[in-house]
Amino acid sequence: MTGGTYDILAEEGSTLTLNFEYQDETGSAVDITSSSYIIEFIVKRTSIKTDNFMFIMRSNGNDEEGSIEYPNTHNIFGYITKSGSPAGAFTLIVNADTMENLSLGTYFYALRLINGSIVTPLCKGKISVESKVT
């Protein structure tokens, strides 16, 4: 299965909140509330496979810091929560501090669902961080 492409426009210093619903080929919500399903959000400077990531957020809380300069984070860049209503619904929240610490510009991301050794790409694309209006 190939995930879709979705480009994101975000403002520096603002909380980024995105809502998703994972569905099967027939359009029915897939129950991902089990702890065996992990949702992963990876942000990188380029789309090159060997490029280092800036940060990774996971729904099980095992986030990783890569090349982002973000002191005192304790690897909390935001949250991914599975709501269970409908069964395939989840919310991705990148906190305002993380968005403040990303330099203005365009990055690449991948969002995927992991269940054991099965990795399902959900979507990928560019995430552009623009200056906040003051």
Backbone bond lengths (Angstrom), bond angles and torsions (degrees), N, CA, C in turn:
res aa  C-N    CA-C-N  psi(-1)  N-CA   C-N-CA  omega(-1)  CA-C   N-CA-C  phi
1 M - - - 1.449 - - 1.523 108.72 -
2 T 1.306 115.97 135.40 1.450 121.64 177.61 1.513 109.02 -104.40
3 G 1.321 116.19 132.90 1.453 120.26 177.77 1.518 110.94 -76.00
4 G 1.301 116.48 163.96 1.451 121.53 178.71 1.514 111.95 -82.60
5 T 1.314 115.81 174.38 1.458 122.22 176.44 1.517 108.13 -112.63
6 Y 1.332 115.67 130.96 1.460 121.61 -178.86 1.519 107.78 -145.31
7 D 1.314 117.49 115.88 1.461 121.23 178.36 1.522 109.77 -89.03
8 I 1.334 115.31 141.67 1.462 122.74 -175.03 1.522 109.02 -116.70
9 L 1.316 116.46 134.14 1.459 122.45 173.39 1.521 107.12 -110.41
10 A 1.333 116.64 122.49 1.458 121.30 -176.78 1.521 109.91 -128.13
11 E 1.317 115.86 154.98 1.457 121.03 178.80 1.520 108.97 -105.19
12 E 1.346 116.31 135.69 1.459 120.12 -179.86 1.532 109.62 -58.37
13 G 1.305 115.94 139.13 1.455 121.34 176.32 1.512 115.72 76.95
14 S 1.331 118.12 2.93 1.464 121.58 178.91 1.519 109.61 -108.75
15 T 1.304 116.51 147.32 1.457 121.09 176.23 1.522 109.08 -69.59
16 L 1.326 115.80 130.57 1.460 121.69 177.56 1.520 108.10 -99.83
17 T 1.313 117.45 119.67 1.462 122.70 -179.66 1.521 109.20 -123.67
18 L 1.335 115.73 123.25 1.463 121.69 179.02 1.517 108.91 -128.93
19 N 1.331 116.60 134.69 1.460 122.46 178.37 1.518 109.70 -108.29
20 F 1.328 115.49 138.22 1.463 121.95 -178.28 1.521 110.00 -133.17
21 E 1.325 115.22 159.89 1.463 121.72 169.69 1.522 107.67 -138.92
22 Y 1.328 115.82 119.34 1.454 120.90 179.84 1.525 108.84 -85.53
23 Q 1.353 115.61 124.68 1.461 121.70 -178.02 1.520 109.79 -126.55
24 D 1.326 114.97 155.54 1.467 119.50 175.44 1.534 109.52 -83.25
25 E 1.329 116.19 -175.13 1.459 121.60 -176.21 1.526 113.27 -61.64
26 T 1.338 117.33 -23.14 1.468 120.88 -179.17 1.525 112.32 -90.12
27 G 1.340 117.78 -2.90 1.457 121.39 -179.19 1.514 113.86 89.73
28 S 1.326 117.29 8.86 1.470 121.16 178.02 1.519 110.11 -88.98
29 A 1.337 116.77 138.74 1.463 121.42 178.64 1.525 109.84 -62.90
30 V 1.330 116.09 136.91 1.466 122.36 177.87 1.522 107.72 -99.27
31 D 1.330 116.83 129.39 1.463 121.13 -178.68 1.523 109.70 -71.62
32 I 1.334 115.82 108.48 1.465 121.51 179.71 1.529 111.30 -112.34
33 T 1.339 116.79 17.71 1.460 120.05 -176.26 1.523 113.05 -73.27
34 S 1.320 117.45 -18.17 1.458 121.20 178.64 1.524 110.11 -61.83
35 S 1.326 116.85 146.69 1.464 120.93 178.75 1.525 111.65 -67.54
36 S 1.336 117.77 -13.80 1.461 119.83 178.19 1.534 111.62 -71.78
37 Y 1.336 117.78 -19.33 1.464 122.05 176.51 1.526 109.61 -91.47
38 I 1.311 116.52 122.73 1.463 122.16 177.89 1.524 107.92 -118.13
39 I 1.314 116.25 129.15 1.461 122.04 176.06 1.524 106.49 -98.20
40 E 1.335 116.18 132.98 1.455 121.14 -175.41 1.524 109.81 -127.05
41 F 1.340 115.73 133.83 1.460 123.49 179.49 1.523 107.37 -123.06
42 I 1.341 116.67 116.04 1.462 122.58 -176.90 1.524 108.95 -113.58
43 V 1.335 117.21 132.08 1.461 121.97 176.64 1.522 108.29 -118.95
44 K 1.359 115.65 130.03 1.464 122.47 -178.75 1.526 110.10 -133.05
45 R 1.322 116.46 160.01 1.474 121.11 176.89 1.527 111.70 -72.82
46 T 1.330 117.24 -33.14 1.458 121.50 179.92 1.524 108.73 -132.07
47 S 1.319 115.98 171.18 1.466 120.10 178.13 1.524 111.82 -91.14
48 I 1.318 116.92 3.21 1.461 121.02 -178.75 1.528 109.78 -68.36
49 K 1.317 115.99 131.53 1.459 122.22 -175.69 1.525 112.89 -55.18
50 T 1.335 117.25 -39.14 1.464 120.51 -175.42 1.530 113.51 -85.46
51 D 1.336 117.80 -4.29 1.456 121.19 179.58 1.527 110.08 -66.69
52 N 1.312 116.32 141.79 1.465 120.64 177.13 1.523 110.07 -67.63
53 F 1.320 116.01 145.51 1.456 120.28 176.94 1.524 109.68 -81.85
54 M 1.314 116.31 157.38 1.461 121.51 175.93 1.526 109.94 -86.91
55 F 1.333 114.76 -46.12 1.463 119.81 172.73 1.517 109.15 -161.07
56 I 1.332 114.58 157.17 1.460 122.39 176.58 1.520 107.70 -128.12
57 M 1.334 116.29 130.17 1.463 121.91 173.26 1.521 107.87 -111.14
58 R 1.334 115.92 139.76 1.466 120.99 177.75 1.526 109.88 -131.06
59 S 1.326 115.12 148.40 1.461 119.72 -178.97 1.519 112.91 -67.41
60 N 1.339 118.25 -16.92 1.468 119.81 177.11 1.527 111.74 -91.39
61 G 1.339 117.51 6.05 1.461 121.64 175.89 1.512 115.15 85.47
62 N 1.321 118.69 -1.34 1.462 121.48 -179.59 1.532 110.32 -86.32
63 D 1.326 115.24 67.79 1.461 120.89 -179.06 1.524 109.95 -78.51
64 E 1.332 115.69 157.19 1.457 120.71 -179.92 1.515 109.70 -133.56
65 E 1.326 115.25 139.37 1.452 120.62 174.55 1.505 108.80 -96.81
66 G 1.309 115.95 133.22 1.459 120.95 177.66 1.512 109.95 -109.46
67 S 1.311 116.70 -114.15 1.451 121.06 -174.52 1.523 113.89 -92.40
68 I 1.328 118.36 2.01 1.461 120.07 179.63 1.531 109.32 -69.23
69 E 1.328 115.94 137.00 1.457 120.86 175.44 1.525 106.89 -88.09
70 Y 1.312 116.45 99.91 1.458 120.23 -172.09 1.523 108.42 -146.89
71 P 1.322 117.31 83.86 1.469 120.07 -175.80 1.526 112.75 -66.86
72 N 1.325 115.24 149.36 1.470 123.36 173.84 1.522 114.23 60.67
73 T 1.324 117.67 32.25 1.461 119.37 -178.77 1.517 112.45 -83.43
74 H 1.300 116.30 -30.65 1.473 120.31 -172.21 1.519 109.64 54.77
75 N 1.338 115.63 31.62 1.464 123.15 177.62 1.527 113.87 60.70
76 I 1.305 117.40 33.44 1.464 120.58 174.67 1.522 107.72 -112.54
77 F 1.321 115.72 97.08 1.458 121.59 -178.22 1.513 111.33 -97.31
78 G 1.296 116.08 -15.15 1.449 123.12 -177.60 1.512 107.71 161.57
79 Y 1.311 116.37 -155.53 1.460 120.45 -176.23 1.519 110.64 -144.26
80 I 1.310 115.02 149.65 1.454 121.99 169.34 1.516 105.54 -122.68
81 T 1.317 116.25 118.02 1.458 119.91 -178.20 1.516 110.22 -119.34
82 K 1.317 115.40 136.97 1.468 121.73 175.89 1.523 106.64 -97.79
83 S 1.320 116.51 116.50 1.466 119.76 -174.13 1.521 112.61 -83.10
84 G 1.326 118.01 -31.88 1.460 120.68 -179.29 1.509 114.27 82.07
85 S 1.322 117.39 0.55 1.458 119.84 -179.79 1.521 109.68 -137.84
86 P 1.321 119.62 100.34 1.460 127.07 -6.38 1.525 111.12 -67.61
87 A 1.302 115.90 175.62 1.465 121.98 -170.83 1.521 113.72 -54.81
88 G 1.319 119.19 -33.74 1.460 122.39 -176.52 1.520 114.75 -93.53
89 A 1.329 117.68 6.52 1.461 121.04 -174.49 1.524 112.14 -79.75
90 F 1.341 114.09 139.02 1.464 119.25 171.84 1.519 108.99 -151.47
91 T 1.333 114.95 158.40 1.457 122.19 -178.83 1.513 109.40 -122.82
92 L 1.318 115.74 134.73 1.458 123.45 176.70 1.522 106.94 -108.85
93 I 1.333 116.54 122.56 1.461 121.60 179.20 1.526 108.17 -125.37
94 V 1.333 116.48 117.37 1.460 121.51 172.81 1.527 105.44 -100.64
95 N 1.343 116.81 119.72 1.458 119.12 -171.83 1.529 113.10 -69.09
96 A 1.317 115.84 161.17 1.464 122.55 -174.84 1.525 111.52 -61.63
97 D 1.333 118.55 -36.05 1.467 120.91 178.84 1.527 111.01 -62.82
98 T 1.322 117.20 -40.73 1.463 120.49 177.93 1.520 109.80 -63.91
99 M 1.329 116.99 -45.38 1.460 120.69 -179.76 1.527 111.44 -66.03
100 E 1.321 117.60 -28.49 1.465 121.52 176.80 1.526 110.75 -71.08
101 N 1.335 116.92 -32.82 1.455 121.82 -176.10 1.526 114.51 -89.33
102 L 1.320 117.53 -5.57 1.461 120.15 171.42 1.523 107.47 -82.96
103 S 1.312 117.12 130.06 1.457 120.11 176.89 1.528 109.06 -65.62
104 L 1.324 116.54 152.82 1.455 120.20 176.45 1.514 108.79 -60.54
105 G 1.306 117.04 140.54 1.454 120.86 179.39 1.509 111.69 144.02
106 T 1.314 115.19 -167.09 1.459 121.85 -176.92 1.518 110.55 -113.12
107 Y 1.313 115.76 135.03 1.464 124.34 179.08 1.521 107.77 -124.12
108 F 1.298 116.13 176.24 1.457 121.89 177.89 1.518 108.29 -122.39
109 Y 1.331 116.09 145.30 1.465 119.41 -179.95 1.517 109.85 -136.46
110 A 1.306 113.70 160.82 1.465 121.67 172.10 1.525 106.94 -138.22
111 L 1.308 115.67 137.31 1.459 122.70 176.57 1.513 106.51 -120.16
112 R 1.320 116.81 124.69 1.463 118.91 -177.10 1.520 111.61 -143.47
113 L 1.326 114.12 159.10 1.455 123.15 179.99 1.522 108.01 -109.66
114 I 1.328 116.19 127.86 1.459 121.40 -178.44 1.523 108.37 -117.39
115 N 1.334 115.68 128.72 1.461 121.76 176.34 1.526 106.70 -134.08
116 G 1.329 116.40 95.03 1.458 120.49 -174.70 1.513 109.64 66.94
117 S 1.322 116.91 -122.91 1.466 120.85 179.88 1.531 112.58 -92.72
118 I 1.329 117.13 1.30 1.469 121.17 -179.95 1.527 109.73 -94.12
119 V 1.333 116.54 120.26 1.463 122.75 179.13 1.525 107.95 -113.51
120 T 1.329 115.85 120.07 1.460 121.93 -179.04 1.517 109.53 -112.07
121 P 1.349 118.00 115.16 1.466 118.94 176.50 1.526 109.98 -69.63
122 L 1.336 116.63 128.75 1.459 120.80 178.66 1.518 110.41 -94.75
123 C 1.316 116.93 -52.48 1.454 120.83 174.90 1.520 109.39 -162.48
124 K 1.312 114.09 164.59 1.455 121.57 178.29 1.512 107.23 -150.07
125 G 1.322 115.71 168.60 1.448 118.90 177.60 1.502 111.60 161.84
126 K 1.319 114.31 -159.70 1.446 121.15 179.23 1.520 109.10 -103.59
127 I 1.313 115.35 145.82 1.449 121.08 172.21 1.523 106.14 -121.20
128 S 1.319 116.26 114.10 1.458 121.51 -178.07 1.523 109.00 -101.99
129 V 1.328 115.04 127.30 1.467 121.34 178.82 1.520 107.36 -103.60
130 E 1.334 115.45 118.29 1.453 121.18 -179.71 1.511 110.25 -107.75
131 S 1.322 115.62 159.78 1.457 122.20 179.70 1.522 110.15 -64.52
132 K 1.331 114.76 142.12 1.468 118.24 175.85 1.519 109.96 -76.20
133 V 1.289 115.09 150.02 1.473 121.35 178.55 1.512 107.54 -89.86
134 T 1.306 115.76 125.71 1.479 118.60 -179.94 1.501 111.05 -120.35
